[in-house]
Amino acid sequence: MHTGKRTRSIRLKDLKTRYLEQLRTKSFEVLQEALHRGTVLPREVEDEVWTYYRKTAPSLQEFYSRYTPEWDAFYENENLSPDLFLDFLRRMQSAFRKRYALSELNVAYYIESLERLPLWSEERKRMQEFFLNKWHHLLTIKESDYQYLHIRELCEGFVLLDKASGMKTVENVIGSRLRWLLLNHPELYRSLAPYEKEWEHNRNLQELVRLLGRNSRGEKREFASFSGIRKEQLVHHAVRSDIEGIALGNDLNSLLPIEYCYLSEKTLRPLFMQRFVEKRLQLFNSRSQEAEASLLPERKPESSQGPFIICVDTSGSMQGRREILAKSAVLAIARLTEPTCRKCYVINFAEDIRCLLIKDLKADLPLLAEFLNQRFDGGTDVAPAVREAMQLIRTNGWKRSDVVLISDFEMPPPTDELLESVRQAKLRESSFYGVVFGSVPETEYLGLCDRYWDMNISSSSTR
């Protein structure tokens, strides 16, 4: 009889591990150049891999079970006596023919050989073991091939590895940071692609982006107090009505009064400390439990310099080519929120204002795309937009902002109140820049800017 160990070599846990490793390895290989350029961040690839893995890994259980009946038949019959084993082969001969070619496993040959040999002879035992080893080997190969074929199909269905998405074949698509951030919103990316292409080829917009980005270099980076802490992980203390019994632990905020007596008494304090270490102090128990505020893998840095504030003229006079360039400028500045760790506040103004705060480009980009898809129409009133910007600058955390005015500036001159508010903002170390489209702009607005770019000529104008 068989004395060695024949086991089912593939386990579901091992299968999942191999699937995850293959998915991660292939993804990083495909995006190697994009990772090197910084278009895609390693943690973002990991997030996408884990999201897809969690969604698809359960299907491995379904595929894993396909050969379970045959494995069960193998283990139920591998230790049969010679006569019972021969009966088993006779009964299962047709089943073997359906599953294996004669070149792989010729069951009729083994039946004839076993019938010719004495029932309890060593040779017959060896023949039986030879059959079982071969069956085990073939079954292992079949299951392995089937599982790895499924893993390969799962990997090919991953959007990062799917040829249909263009990620494998179109290098310039991988090279677009916006394309990556809108990976799950392809229709939104198509709407933003013209603006992205515009800023990449417009010398004035490139210079504006370089200037704003350079202003953030060397700035002290800070961390928000609760960055990296999930909202649901923040500590919530139980109220008296929440108490429902007594428990053991070492939470000093929930001690029974008797424990404070042990702590205050000098001779009993060592006993208190021992029970504290062993978590055996008597506590009030409550229905709600305090969760430890565990940190996420990364804490998000914040720049000590103020945010970007963009005031965009969306009046009817900005339609056409001006509208495309204005939206390209907004998109280019919003893109700076990632490398500079600064927020971006967009104020669209015509006869009224509409505002959007961008704190996390990946999370807020779909909102920005919809924001930019709004039509330019109506009259022009810049005062509400400037008042909104000045109110922000007076708010804590918005000092030292970079304010960008995007307009044709074909409007009445600024009021004394507006001029004074801008002067006060500059005292708070805020800077003002202009992107000018008008052929006859109101020069007093340009005088407010530390620097401006005339989009009607190829070179930038400065003050």
C-alpha positions as CSV (number, residue, x, y, z in Angstrom):
1,M,0.0,0.0,0.0
2,H,0.9,3.6,-0.4
3,T,3.1,4.9,2.4
4,G,4.3,8.3,0.9
5,K,2.4,11.6,0.9
6,R,0.4,12.6,-2.1
7,T,-1.4,16.0,-1.4
8,R,-3.3,18.4,-3.5
9,S,-0.5,20.8,-4.2
10,I,-2.6,23.9,-5.0
11,R,-4.4,25.6,-2.1
12,L,-6.8,28.4,-2.4
13,K,-4.6,30.6,-0.2
14,D,-1.6,29.9,-2.3
15,L,-3.6,30.6,-5.4
16,K,-4.7,34.0,-4.1
17,T,-1.2,34.9,-3.2
18,R,0.1,34.0,-6.6
19,Y,-2.7,35.9,-8.3
20,L,-2.0,39.1,-6.2
21,E,1.8,38.8,-6.9
22,Q,1.2,38.4,-10.6
23,L,-1.3,41.2,-10.8
24,R,1.1,43.5,-8.9
25,T,4.1,42.5,-10.9
26,K,2.5,43.0,-14.3
27,S,1.0,46.3,-13.3
28,F,4.3,47.8,-12.2
29,E,6.0,46.4,-15.3
30,V,3.4,48.0,-17.6
31,L,3.6,51.4,-15.7
32,Q,7.3,51.4,-15.2
33,E,8.0,54.4,-17.3
34,A,5.0,56.3,-16.0
35,L,6.1,55.6,-12.4
36,H,9.6,56.8,-13.3
37,R,8.2,60.1,-14.7
38,G,6.0,60.6,-11.7
39,T,2.8,60.5,-13.8
40,V,1.6,57.6,-11.6
41,L,2.5,57.2,-7.9
42,P,3.4,53.7,-6.5
43,R,0.7,54.0,-3.8
44,E,-1.9,54.7,-6.5
45,V,-0.9,51.6,-8.4
46,E,-1.1,49.6,-5.2
47,D,-4.6,51.0,-4.5
48,E,-5.8,50.1,-8.0
49,V,-4.3,46.6,-7.7
50,W,-5.9,46.0,-4.3
51,T,-9.3,47.3,-5.4
52,Y,-9.4,45.0,-8.4
53,Y,-8.0,42.1,-6.4
54,R,-10.7,42.3,-3.7
55,K,-13.3,42.5,-6.4
56,T,-12.1,39.5,-8.4
57,A,-10.4,37.2,-5.9
58,P,-13.7,35.5,-4.9
59,S,-14.0,34.1,-8.4
60,L,-10.9,31.9,-7.6
61,Q,-13.1,29.9,-5.2
62,E,-15.5,29.1,-8.0
63,F,-12.7,27.9,-10.3
64,Y,-10.8,26.2,-7.5
65,S,-13.8,23.9,-6.8
66,R,-14.0,22.5,-10.4
67,Y,-11.7,19.6,-9.7
68,T,-12.8,19.0,-6.1
69,P,-15.0,15.9,-7.0
70,E,-12.1,14.3,-8.8
71,W,-9.8,15.0,-5.9
72,D,-12.3,13.5,-3.5
73,A,-12.5,10.4,-5.7
74,F,-8.8,10.1,-5.7
75,Y,-8.3,10.4,-1.9
76,E,-11.3,8.1,-1.2
77,N,-9.8,5.3,-3.3
78,E,-6.0,5.6,-3.0
79,N,-5.8,3.2,-0.1
80,L,-8.2,0.5,-1.3
81,S,-7.2,-3.1,-1.2
82,P,-6.0,-4.6,-4.5
83,D,-9.4,-6.3,-5.3
84,L,-11.5,-3.2,-4.4
85,F,-9.2,-1.0,-6.4
86,L,-9.6,-3.2,-9.5
87,D,-13.4,-2.9,-9.1
88,F,-13.0,0.9,-8.8
89,L,-11.1,1.1,-12.1
90,R,-13.7,-1.1,-13.9
91,R,-16.5,1.1,-12.6
92,M,-14.7,4.4,-13.5
93,Q,-13.2,3.4,-16.8
94,S,-15.7,5.4,-18.9
95,A,-15.2,8.5,-16.6
96,F,-11.4,8.3,-17.1
97,R,-11.9,8.1,-20.9
98,K,-13.9,11.4,-20.8
99,R,-11.2,13.2,-18.8
100,Y,-7.9,11.8,-20.1
101,A,-6.6,10.8,-23.6
102,L,-5.3,7.3,-24.0
103,S,-1.8,8.7,-24.4
104,E,-2.2,10.3,-20.9
105,L,-3.9,7.6,-18.9
106,N,-4.8,4.2,-20.5
107,V,-7.0,2.7,-17.8
108,A,-7.8,-0.4,-19.9
109,Y,-4.1,-1.3,-19.9
110,Y,-3.9,-1.0,-16.1
111,I,-7.0,-3.1,-15.7
112,E,-5.6,-5.9,-17.8
113,S,-2.2,-5.7,-16.1
114,L,-3.7,-5.9,-12.6
115,E,-5.9,-8.8,-13.6
116,R,-2.9,-10.9,-14.7
117,L,-0.9,-10.3,-11.5
118,P,-1.5,-12.3,-8.3
119,L,-3.9,-10.5,-5.9
120,W,-1.4,-9.7,-3.1
121,S,1.9,-9.7,-5.0
122,E,4.4,-6.9,-4.6
123,E,4.3,-6.3,-8.4
124,R,0.6,-5.7,-8.3
125,K,1.0,-3.3,-5.4
126,R,3.7,-1.4,-7.4
127,M,1.4,-1.3,-10.5
128,Q,-1.4,0.1,-8.4
129,E,0.9,2.8,-6.9
130,F,2.2,3.6,-10.4
131,F,-1.3,4.3,-11.6
132,L,-2.2,6.4,-8.5
133,N,1.0,8.5,-8.9
134,K,0.3,9.1,-12.6
135,W,-3.3,10.0,-11.9
136,H,-2.2,12.4,-9.2
137,H,0.4,14.0,-11.4
138,L,-2.1,14.5,-14.3
139,L,-4.8,15.9,-12.1
140,T,-2.3,18.4,-10.5
141,I,-1.2,19.6,-14.0
142,K,-4.8,19.9,-15.2
143,E,-5.9,21.9,-12.2
144,S,-2.7,24.1,-12.3
145,D,-3.2,24.9,-16.0
146,Y,-6.9,25.7,-15.4
147,Q,-6.2,27.9,-12.4
148,Y,-3.3,29.9,-14.0
149,L,-5.4,30.3,-17.2
150,H,-8.1,31.9,-15.0
151,I,-5.5,34.1,-13.3
152,R,-4.2,35.2,-16.6
153,E,-7.7,36.1,-17.8
154,L,-8.3,38.1,-14.6
155,C,-5.1,40.0,-15.1
156,E,-6.0,40.8,-18.7
157,G,-9.3,42.1,-17.5
158,F,-7.6,44.7,-15.2
159,V,-7.9,48.1,-16.8
160,L,-4.1,48.8,-16.3
161,L,-3.3,45.7,-18.3
162,D,-6.2,45.7,-20.7
163,K,-5.0,46.4,-24.3
164,A,-8.5,47.8,-25.1
165,S,-7.9,50.7,-22.6
166,G,-4.8,51.8,-24.5
167,M,-2.6,51.6,-21.4
168,K,-0.3,49.0,-23.0
169,T,-0.1,50.4,-26.5
170,V,-0.4,54.2,-26.3
171,E,2.5,55.7,-24.4
172,N,1.3,59.3,-24.5
173,V,-2.0,58.2,-22.7
174,I,0.0,56.7,-19.8
175,G,2.1,59.9,-19.8
176,S,-0.9,62.1,-19.0
177,R,-1.4,62.6,-15.3
178,L,-5.0,63.7,-15.9
179,R,-5.6,60.6,-17.9
180,W,-4.5,58.5,-15.0
181,L,-6.5,60.5,-12.4
182,L,-9.6,60.1,-14.6
183,L,-9.0,56.4,-15.3
184,N,-12.5,55.5,-14.1
185,H,-14.1,58.5,-15.8
186,P,-13.0,58.2,-19.5
187,E,-15.8,60.5,-20.7
188,L,-14.7,63.3,-18.4
189,Y,-11.1,62.9,-19.6
190,R,-12.2,63.3,-23.2
191,S,-13.9,66.5,-22.2
192,L,-10.7,67.8,-20.6
193,A,-8.2,66.6,-23.2
194,P,-8.5,69.7,-25.4
195,Y,-7.7,72.0,-22.5
196,E,-4.8,69.8,-21.4
197,K,-3.3,69.8,-24.9
198,E,-3.8,73.6,-25.0
199,W,-1.8,74.4,-21.9
200,E,1.0,72.0,-22.9
201,H,1.5,74.0,-26.1
202,N,0.8,77.6,-24.9
203,R,3.9,79.4,-23.9
204,N,2.1,82.0,-21.7
205,L,0.3,79.3,-19.7
206,Q,3.5,77.3,-19.3
207,E,5.2,80.4,-17.9
208,L,2.3,81.1,-15.5
209,V,2.5,77.5,-14.2
210,R,6.3,77.6,-13.8
211,L,6.0,80.9,-11.8
212,L,3.2,79.6,-9.5
213,G,5.0,76.3,-9.0
214,R,8.3,78.0,-8.3
215,N,6.7,80.2,-5.6
216,S,6.1,77.0,-3.6
217,R,9.6,75.6,-3.8
218,G,11.5,75.6,-0.5
219,E,8.3,76.2,1.5
220,K,7.9,74.5,4.8
221,R,5.6,71.5,4.6
222,E,3.2,70.9,7.5
223,F,0.7,68.2,8.3
224,A,-3.0,68.6,9.2
225,S,-3.8,67.7,12.7
226,F,-6.1,64.8,11.7
227,S,-4.5,63.9,8.3
228,G,-4.1,60.2,8.1
229,I,-6.8,59.5,10.6
230,R,-10.1,58.0,9.4
231,K,-13.2,59.9,10.6
232,E,-14.7,56.7,12.1
233,Q,-11.5,56.1,14.1
234,L,-11.6,59.4,16.1
235,V,-12.2,58.8,19.8
236,H,-15.8,59.3,21.0
237,H,-16.2,59.1,24.8
238,A,-19.1,57.3,26.2
239,V,-21.7,59.4,28.2
240,R,-23.2,58.2,31.5
241,S,-26.3,56.9,29.9
242,D,-24.1,54.6,27.7
243,I,-22.8,52.7,30.7
244,E,-24.2,49.2,31.0
245,G,-22.0,47.1,33.3
246,I,-18.5,46.3,34.7
247,A,-15.5,45.1,32.7
248,L,-11.8,44.5,33.1
249,G,-9.1,46.6,31.4
250,N,-6.7,49.5,31.9
251,D,-8.6,52.5,30.6
252,L,-7.9,55.2,33.2
253,N,-10.9,57.3,32.0
254,S,-13.4,54.5,33.0
255,L,-12.1,53.4,36.4
256,L,-14.5,52.4,39.2
257,P,-14.1,54.7,42.3
258,I,-12.6,51.8,44.3
259,E,-9.7,51.6,41.8
260,Y,-8.9,55.3,42.6
261,C,-8.7,54.3,46.2
262,Y,-6.1,51.7,45.4
263,L,-4.2,54.3,43.4
264,S,-4.2,57.0,46.1
265,E,-3.2,54.6,48.9
266,K,0.6,54.3,49.0
267,T,0.7,50.7,50.3
268,L,-1.9,49.5,47.6
269,R,-0.4,51.4,44.7
270,P,1.9,48.5,43.6
271,L,-1.1,46.3,43.4
272,F,-2.9,48.9,41.3
273,M,0.1,49.1,38.9
274,Q,0.3,45.3,38.6
275,R,-3.3,45.1,37.6
276,F,-2.9,48.0,35.2
277,V,-0.2,46.2,33.4
278,E,-2.2,43.0,33.3
279,K,-5.4,45.0,32.2
280,R,-7.3,43.7,35.1
281,L,-8.6,47.0,36.6
282,Q,-12.4,47.2,37.1
283,L,-14.0,49.6,34.6
284,F,-17.4,50.9,33.7
285,N,-18.4,49.1,30.5
286,S,-20.3,51.0,27.8
287,R,-22.1,50.0,24.6
288,S,-19.9,52.3,22.4
289,Q,-16.2,51.5,22.4
290,E,-13.3,53.9,21.9
291,A,-11.4,53.0,18.8
292,E,-7.7,53.7,18.6
293,A,-7.0,56.4,16.1
294,S,-4.7,54.4,13.8
295,L,-2.9,56.3,11.1
296,L,-3.2,55.6,7.4
297,P,0.0,54.7,5.6
298,E,0.5,58.4,4.5
299,R,-0.2,61.7,6.2
300,K,-1.0,64.3,3.7
301,P,1.4,67.3,3.8
302,E,0.1,70.9,3.5
303,S,2.1,73.9,2.3
304,S,2.7,76.8,4.6
305,Q,2.0,79.0,1.6
306,G,-1.6,79.9,1.0
307,P,-3.8,78.3,-1.7
308,F,-4.3,79.3,-5.3
309,I,-7.4,81.5,-5.8
310,I,-8.6,81.6,-9.5
311,C,-11.2,84.2,-10.5
312,V,-12.4,83.3,-14.0
313,D,-14.5,85.6,-16.2
314,T,-17.3,83.4,-17.6
315,S,-19.3,86.2,-19.3
316,G,-20.5,86.1,-22.9
317,S,-17.5,88.1,-24.1
318,M,-15.2,85.2,-23.2
319,Q,-16.8,82.7,-25.5
320,G,-14.9,80.9,-28.3
321,R,-11.1,80.8,-28.3
322,R,-10.9,82.8,-25.0
323,E,-13.1,80.3,-23.2
324,I,-10.8,77.4,-24.3
325,L,-7.7,79.2,-23.1
326,A,-9.3,80.3,-19.8
327,K,-10.4,76.7,-19.0
328,S,-6.9,75.5,-19.9
329,A,-5.4,78.0,-17.5
330,V,-7.7,76.8,-14.7
331,L,-6.8,73.2,-15.4
332,A,-3.1,73.9,-15.5
333,I,-3.2,75.7,-12.1
334,A,-5.4,73.0,-10.5
335,R,-2.8,70.5,-11.6
336,L,-0.3,72.3,-9.4
337,T,-2.2,71.3,-6.2
338,E,-0.4,67.9,-6.2
339,P,3.3,68.9,-6.4
340,T,2.8,72.0,-4.3
341,C,0.4,70.6,-1.7
342,R,-1.7,73.7,-1.9
343,K,-5.5,74.0,-2.2
344,C,-7.1,75.7,-5.2
345,Y,-10.3,77.7,-5.0
346,V,-12.0,78.5,-8.3
347,I,-14.4,81.4,-8.6
348,N,-16.4,81.6,-11.8
349,F,-17.9,85.1,-12.2
350,A,-20.3,86.6,-14.7
351,E,-23.4,88.3,-13.3
352,D,-23.0,86.1,-10.3
353,I,-20.3,83.8,-8.9
354,R,-20.0,80.0,-8.6
355,C,-17.2,78.5,-6.5
356,L,-15.3,75.1,-6.2
357,L,-12.7,74.1,-3.7
358,I,-10.1,71.6,-4.9
359,K,-8.2,70.0,-2.0
360,D,-7.4,66.5,-3.4
361,L,-7.0,66.6,-7.2
362,K,-7.8,62.9,-7.7
363,A,-11.0,63.1,-5.6
364,D,-12.1,66.5,-6.9
365,L,-11.1,66.3,-10.5
366,P,-14.5,64.9,-11.7
367,L,-16.1,67.9,-10.0
368,L,-13.7,70.2,-11.7
369,A,-14.3,68.6,-15.1
370,E,-18.1,69.2,-14.7
371,F,-17.3,72.7,-13.4
372,L,-15.3,73.5,-16.5
373,N,-17.9,72.1,-18.8
374,Q,-20.3,75.0,-17.9
375,R,-21.1,77.5,-20.7
376,F,-19.7,81.0,-20.7
377,D,-22.6,83.4,-21.0
378,G,-24.1,86.5,-19.5
379,G,-22.8,89.9,-18.3
380,T,-19.7,90.8,-16.3
381,D,-19.4,91.8,-12.7
382,V,-15.9,91.1,-11.1
383,A,-16.7,92.7,-7.7
384,P,-18.4,89.7,-6.1
385,A,-15.5,87.4,-7.2
386,V,-12.9,89.8,-5.8
387,R,-14.9,90.2,-2.5
388,E,-15.1,86.4,-2.2
389,A,-11.3,86.1,-2.8
390,M,-10.5,88.9,-0.3
391,Q,-12.7,87.3,2.4
392,L,-10.9,84.1,2.0
393,I,-7.5,85.8,2.3
394,R,-8.6,87.3,5.6
395,T,-9.4,83.8,6.8
396,N,-6.9,81.7,8.8
397,G,-4.9,79.4,6.5
398,W,-5.4,81.5,3.3
399,K,-2.7,84.1,3.9
400,R,0.0,84.3,1.3
401,S,-2.3,83.1,-1.5
402,D,-1.7,83.4,-5.2
403,V,-4.7,85.1,-6.8
404,V,-5.0,84.7,-10.6
405,L,-7.5,86.9,-12.4
406,I,-8.5,85.5,-15.8
407,S,-10.6,87.9,-17.9
408,D,-10.8,90.2,-20.9
409,F,-11.0,93.0,-18.3
410,E,-13.3,94.9,-20.7
411,M,-15.4,96.3,-17.8
412,P,-15.8,99.5,-15.7
413,P,-12.8,100.5,-13.6
414,P,-12.4,99.0,-10.1
415,T,-14.0,100.9,-7.2
416,D,-11.9,102.4,-4.4
417,E,-13.3,99.7,-2.1
418,L,-12.0,97.0,-4.4
419,L,-8.6,98.6,-4.7
420,E,-8.3,98.9,-0.9
421,S,-9.2,95.3,-0.4
422,V,-6.5,94.2,-2.8
423,R,-4.0,96.4,-1.1
424,Q,-4.9,94.8,2.3
425,A,-4.5,91.4,0.7
426,K,-1.0,92.2,-0.5
427,L,-0.1,93.2,3.1
428,R,-1.0,89.6,4.0
429,E,1.7,88.6,1.5
430,S,-0.7,87.5,-1.2
431,S,0.3,87.9,-4.9
432,F,-1.9,88.8,-7.8
433,Y,-1.5,87.7,-11.4
434,G,-3.5,88.4,-14.5
435,V,-4.3,86.4,-17.7
436,V,-5.6,89.0,-20.1
437,F,-7.7,88.4,-23.2
438,G,-9.2,91.7,-24.1
439,S,-8.0,94.0,-26.9
440,V,-8.9,97.1,-24.8
441,P,-8.6,95.9,-21.2
442,E,-9.2,98.3,-18.3
443,T,-5.6,99.0,-17.3
444,E,-6.4,99.7,-13.6
445,Y,-7.0,96.0,-13.1
446,L,-3.7,95.2,-14.7
447,G,-2.1,97.7,-12.3
448,L,-3.3,95.5,-9.5
449,C,-1.2,92.5,-10.8
450,D,2.3,91.8,-9.8
451,R,2.6,90.2,-13.3
452,Y,0.2,89.6,-16.2
453,W,0.2,87.7,-19.5
454,D,-1.5,89.1,-22.6
455,M,-3.0,86.2,-24.4
456,N,-3.4,88.2,-27.6
457,I,0.3,88.3,-28.2
458,S,2.9,85.5,-28.1
459,S,5.2,87.0,-25.4
460,S,4.2,87.8,-21.8
461,S,3.8,91.3,-20.5
462,T,5.1,92.1,-17.0
463,R,5.1,94.9,-14.5
